[in-house]
Amino acid sequence: MFVAYKYKLYQTKKLKYIHNKIDISGIIYNHCIA
């Protein structure tokens, strides 16, 4: 149970990090087009 929770927490952290990277590159991309 605890291991699964820890794993899930790690996965969401990783996902959030990837999302932030995508958001930043998206903002830069939009800025270059504008």
Gaussian input, Z-matrix of N, CA and C with variables (Angstrom, degrees):
# hf/3-21g

backbone

0 1
 N
 C     1     B1
 C     2     B2     1     A1
 N     3     B3     2     A2     1     D1
 C     4     B4     3     A3     2     D2
 C     5     B5     4     A4     3     D3
 N     6     B6     5     A5     4     D4
 C     7     B7     6     A6     5     D5
 C     8     B8     7     A7     6     D6
 N     9     B9     8     A8     7     D7
 C    10    B10     9     A9     8     D8
 C    11    B11    10    A10     9     D9
 N    12    B12    11    A11    10    D10
 C    13    B13    12    A12    11    D11
 C    14    B14    13    A13    12    D12
 N    15    B15    14    A14    13    D13
 C    16    B16    15    A15    14    D14
 C    17    B17    16    A16    15    D15
 N    18    B18    17    A17    16    D16
 C    19    B19    18    A18    17    D17
 C    20    B20    19    A19    18    D18
 N    21    B21    20    A20    19    D19
 C    22    B22    21    A21    20    D20
 C    23    B23    22    A22    21    D21
 N    24    B24    23    A23    22    D22
 C    25    B25    24    A24    23    D23
 C    26    B26    25    A25    24    D24
 N    27    B27    26    A26    25    D25
 C    28    B28    27    A27    26    D26
 C    29    B29    28    A28    27    D27
 N    30    B30    29    A29    28    D28
 C    31    B31    30    A30    29    D29
 C    32    B32    31    A31    30    D30
 N    33    B33    32    A32    31    D31
 C    34    B34    33    A33    32    D32
 C    35    B35    34    A34    33    D33
 N    36    B36    35    A35    34    D34
 C    37    B37    36    A36    35    D35
 C    38    B38    37    A37    36    D36
 N    39    B39    38    A38    37    D37
 C    40    B40    39    A39    38    D38
 C    41    B41    40    A40    39    D39
 N    42    B42    41    A41    40    D40
 C    43    B43    42    A42    41    D41
 C    44    B44    43    A43    42    D42
 N    45    B45    44    A44    43    D43
 C    46    B46    45    A45    44    D44
 C    47    B47    46    A46    45    D45
 N    48    B48    47    A47    46    D46
 C    49    B49    48    A48    47    D47
 C    50    B50    49    A49    48    D48
 N    51    B51    50    A50    49    D49
 C    52    B52    51    A51    50    D50
 C    53    B53    52    A52    51    D51
 N    54    B54    53    A53    52    D52
 C    55    B55    54    A54    53    D53
 C    56    B56    55    A55    54    D54
 N    57    B57    56    A56    55    D55
 C    58    B58    57    A57    56    D56
 C    59    B59    58    A58    57    D57
 N    60    B60    59    A59    58    D58
 C    61    B61    60    A60    59    D59
 C    62    B62    61    A61    60    D60
 N    63    B63    62    A62    61    D61
 C    64    B64    63    A63    62    D62
 C    65    B65    64    A64    63    D63
 N    66    B66    65    A65    64    D64
 C    67    B67    66    A66    65    D65
 C    68    B68    67    A67    66    D66
 N    69    B69    68    A68    67    D67
 C    70    B70    69    A69    68    D68
 C    71    B71    70    A70    69    D69
 N    72    B72    71    A71    70    D70
 C    73    B73    72    A72    71    D71
 C    74    B74    73    A73    72    D72
 N    75    B75    74    A74    73    D73
 C    76    B76    75    A75    74    D74
 C    77    B77    76    A76    75    D75
 N    78    B78    77    A77    76    D76
 C    79    B79    78    A78    77    D77
 C    80    B80    79    A79    78    D78
 N    81    B81    80    A80    79    D79
 C    82    B82    81    A81    80    D80
 C    83    B83    82    A82    81    D81
 N    84    B84    83    A83    82    D82
 C    85    B85    84    A84    83    D83
 C    86    B86    85    A85    84    D84
 N    87    B87    86    A86    85    D85
 C    88    B88    87    A87    86    D86
 C    89    B89    88    A88    87    D87
 N    90    B90    89    A89    88    D88
 C    91    B91    90    A90    89    D89
 C    92    B92    91    A91    90    D90
 N    93    B93    92    A92    91    D91
 C    94    B94    93    A93    92    D92
 C    95    B95    94    A94    93    D93
 N    96    B96    95    A95    94    D94
 C    97    B97    96    A96    95    D95
 C    98    B98    97    A97    96    D96
 N    99    B99    98    A98    97    D97
 C   100   B100    99    A99    98    D98
 C   101   B101   100   A100    99    D99

   B1=1.4649
   B2=1.5318
   B3=1.3196
   B4=1.4744
   B5=1.5325
   B6=1.3133
   B7=1.4694
   B8=1.5268
   B9=1.3153
   B10=1.4644
   B11=1.5271
   B12=1.3221
   B13=1.4676
   B14=1.5270
   B15=1.3345
   B16=1.4623
   B17=1.5289
   B18=1.3186
   B19=1.4616
   B20=1.5276
   B21=1.3305
   B22=1.4607
   B23=1.5283
   B24=1.3151
   B25=1.4589
   B26=1.5285
   B27=1.3238
   B28=1.4679
   B29=1.5282
   B30=1.3207
   B31=1.4637
   B32=1.5249
   B33=1.3344
   B34=1.4606
   B35=1.5223
   B36=1.3231
   B37=1.4665
   B38=1.5183
   B39=1.3185
   B40=1.4605
   B41=1.5288
   B42=1.3230
   B43=1.4525
   B44=1.5261
   B45=1.3385
   B46=1.4578
   B47=1.5238
   B48=1.3301
   B49=1.4636
   B50=1.5269
   B51=1.3239
   B52=1.4643
   B53=1.5336
   B54=1.3209
   B55=1.4636
   B56=1.5169
   B57=1.3319
   B58=1.4605
   B59=1.5217
   B60=1.3133
   B61=1.4692
   B62=1.5209
   B63=1.3274
   B64=1.4667
   B65=1.5319
   B66=1.3298
   B67=1.4644
   B68=1.5175
   B69=1.3252
   B70=1.4644
   B71=1.5270
   B72=1.3211
   B73=1.4647
   B74=1.5226
   B75=1.3236
   B76=1.4567
   B77=1.5147
   B78=1.3241
   B79=1.4694
   B80=1.5263
   B81=1.3307
   B82=1.4705
   B83=1.5307
   B84=1.3236
   B85=1.4654
   B86=1.5290
   B87=1.3396
   B88=1.4642
   B89=1.5225
   B90=1.3180
   B91=1.4614
   B92=1.5295
   B93=1.3358
   B94=1.4697
   B95=1.5256
   B96=1.3224
   B97=1.4662
   B98=1.5333
   B99=1.3200
   B100=1.4680
   B101=1.5278
   A1=110.02
   A2=115.87
   A3=120.23
   A4=111.12
   A5=115.51
   A6=120.15
   A7=109.96
   A8=116.19
   A9=121.32
   A10=110.39
   A11=116.58
   A12=121.89
   A13=110.20
   A14=114.69
   A15=121.01
   A16=110.01
   A17=115.54
   A18=121.62
   A19=110.70
   A20=115.74
   A21=121.46
   A22=110.06
   A23=115.92
   A24=121.78
   A25=109.61
   A26=115.75
   A27=121.39
   A28=110.47
   A29=116.07
   A30=121.37
   A31=110.94
   A32=117.30
   A33=120.87
   A34=110.31
   A35=116.81
   A36=120.97
   A37=109.67
   A38=115.75
   A39=122.66
   A40=109.69
   A41=116.17
   A42=122.42
   A43=110.69
   A44=115.62
   A45=121.31
   A46=109.91
   A47=115.94
   A48=121.67
   A49=110.16
   A50=115.92
   A51=121.21
   A52=109.82
   A53=116.36
   A54=121.45
   A55=110.72
   A56=116.52
   A57=120.98
   A58=110.55
   A59=116.54
   A60=121.49
   A61=110.17
   A62=116.70
   A63=122.10
   A64=109.62
   A65=116.72
   A66=121.44
   A67=110.69
   A68=116.68
   A69=121.43
   A70=110.21
   A71=117.07
   A72=120.27
   A73=110.38
   A74=116.81
   A75=121.26
   A76=111.68
   A77=116.44
   A78=121.87
   A79=109.54
   A80=116.37
   A81=121.18
   A82=109.52
   A83=116.59
   A84=122.54
   A85=110.72
   A86=115.93
   A87=120.80
   A88=110.58
   A89=117.02
   A90=122.40
   A91=109.99
   A92=115.98
   A93=120.90
   A94=111.14
   A95=117.14
   A96=121.72
   A97=110.31
   A98=116.31
   A99=122.35
   A100=112.35
   D1=-53.21
   D2=-177.79
   D3=-64.86
   D4=-39.63
   D5=-179.82
   D6=-63.41
   D7=-43.15
   D8=179.58
   D9=-62.92
   D10=-40.81
   D11=179.19
   D12=-63.78
   D13=-44.40
   D14=179.98
   D15=-62.53
   D16=-42.44
   D17=-179.82
   D18=-63.54
   D19=-43.06
   D20=179.89
   D21=-63.55
   D22=-42.38
   D23=179.49
   D24=-61.64
   D25=-42.85
   D26=179.30
   D27=-63.36
   D28=-42.08
   D29=-178.99
   D30=-63.37
   D31=-43.36
   D32=-179.10
   D33=-67.83
   D34=-36.39
   D35=177.27
   D36=-61.79
   D37=-45.76
   D38=179.72
   D39=-62.11
   D40=-44.21
   D41=-179.25
   D42=-62.40
   D43=-43.39
   D44=180.00
   D45=-61.65
   D46=-41.52
   D47=-179.76
   D48=-62.24
   D49=-44.13
   D50=179.10
   D51=-65.05
   D52=-40.92
   D53=179.09
   D54=-60.92
   D55=-42.96
   D56=179.13
   D57=-61.15
   D58=-41.87
   D59=179.09
   D60=-62.26
   D61=-42.84
   D62=-179.96
   D63=-64.81
   D64=-42.91
   D65=179.59
   D66=-60.67
   D67=-45.45
   D68=-178.19
   D69=-63.88
   D70=-47.28
   D71=-179.78
   D72=-65.08
   D73=-33.37
   D74=177.53
   D75=-65.61
   D76=-41.59
   D77=178.97
   D78=-64.77
   D79=-45.03
   D80=-180.00
   D81=-62.76
   D82=-43.93
   D83=179.97
   D84=-60.05
   D85=-46.29
   D86=179.31
   D87=-64.12
   D88=-37.41
   D89=-179.03
   D90=-65.06
   D91=-39.34
   D92=-179.76
   D93=-67.77
   D94=-35.91
   D95=-179.56
   D96=-71.73
   D97=-42.29
   D98=-174.61
   D99=-62.06

